[in-house]
Amino acid sequence: MGGFAESYTTQIKGFQLCKIVTDMAKTSESGAFVEKFILQPTSSSQQLPLSGLTFAVKDIFDVDGYVTGFGNPHWKRTHSAATLTAPAVLDVLEGGATCVGKTIMDEMAYCINGENIHYGTPTNPCAPDRVPGGSSSGSAVAVGAGLVDFSLGSDTGGSVRVPASYCGILGFRPSHDAISTSGVIPMAQSFDTVGWFARDPAVLNQVGRVLLHLPNVNPVTPSQIFIPEDCFSLSSIPSARTTGVLIKSIEKLFGGSILKHVNLGDYVKEKVPSLHHFMAKGNDHVYNIPSLAALSSSMRLLQRYEFKKNHAEWLTTVNPNLGPRLSERIWDAVRSPEENIGICRSVQTELRAALTDLLKDEGILVLPTVPGDPPKLQTDLASLEVFRARAFSLLSIAGVSGFCQVSIPLGMHNNLPVSISLLAKHGSDAFLLNLVEALYDTIQEEAGFAEKFTN
């Protein structure tokens, strides 16, 4: 299928911008991009840390001269072009990287599936019949398909970690407030973060150092690595393909003495007393962990409250066309009562203190990134109720605590991508990035062995 493209060159505050006016639906089989352009430093960048690397940005970041689309054409039509570029984008440009365009996202960042009725669903490079994950769907696909070296996304409730898992790549959610979200359309500020994707752990690390303004420091051996068996009981993936791979890798590199087992649900229930306000009275424990389900409920309540404050006026004034799979949930958020917000903030404070006490300075918590395989495209949301409940229970741990988390690919199981997550305390981003780079080759080797003998 033929597309059209024309280009012209201009300057944006020290960077050279080659705008490519293009029919994106017809120029990329992956469907990752909503708009393409080339933005790069005008001066030599050979000595810069990200020199020679290309990246894409989720269409939630401001780029000077472009309308930030937020995944919805009505939003794009009712907003003006940005007059400044988001600091996170500027940081990686100033680090020497070249931006090649903006990527598709879920409407208003309100889903973790990655399907967009208006712009199309980016094709999952690992499993084309499965969702790519969202809301940073295009950014994940652009990396997974090898179209760029890294990409920027945002992660509020899981929007980097989930698509990283589904697309078989690395995805990093930093400590909350560690990277400026200025020039990024807010979803819910108590949880919003700027995250990023890469295929190579060295690139993931280097991009993180630029975004976080970190010096190069030597890797530190973890003091303890906690494996919560109750959390992994929520996953449909065999333990031999997840914790088994990690345990063998840790034993090989650091010895088995640092491995510890913990029941995270019981620990959180004991240490976060404000959660009792959100504990379900029914039989949720049959398919979930009660305290983590309560944690997810608390997070969703505060998230809806902040989303409503940010966007209710635009939604009620414009009454935009929203995808049918999202419309009901977005309008539910707009109509939600403003109650128990103070308790939600107490839960945040208590959980951060509890997990800081558990992990100390060099501790790691291991988690399933998601509770199973990527769902098939166009799966009815009602049939995903248990999966989504389990997913948000797991994702809310970093979300509510503000801790940093990385999703690491573990190859394929039954021809679908598998992952595992490592979580470290708030402010330990450099430690976690170094650990991923140190572990990665051994983990991939062990994952290869497991894949060979379990598939």
Salt bridges, closest charged atoms under 4 A:
ASP23 OD2 - LYS26 NZ 3.66
GLU35 OE1 - LYS76 NZ 3.66
ASP59 OD1 - LYS102 NZ 3.10
ASP64 OD2 - LYS13 NZ 3.17
ASP91 OD2 - HIS213 NE2 2.96
GLU107 OE1 - HIS118 NE2 3.02
GLU115 OE1 - ARG325 NH2 3.09
ASP129 OD2 - ARG130 NE 3.85
ASP149 OD1 - ARG199 NH2 3.95
ASP155 OD1 - ARG161 NH2 2.89
ASP155 OD1 - ARG173 NH1 2.92
ASP177 OD2 - HIS176 ND1 3.76
GLU229 OE2 - HIS261 ND1 2.82
GLU306 OE2 - ARG345 NH2 3.42
GLU338 OE2 - LYS308 NZ 3.80
ASP357 OD1 - LYS360 NZ 3.82
ASP361 OD1 - LYS425 NZ 2.71
GLU445 OE2 - LYS252 NZ 3.96
GLU446 OE2 - LYS252 NZ 2.76
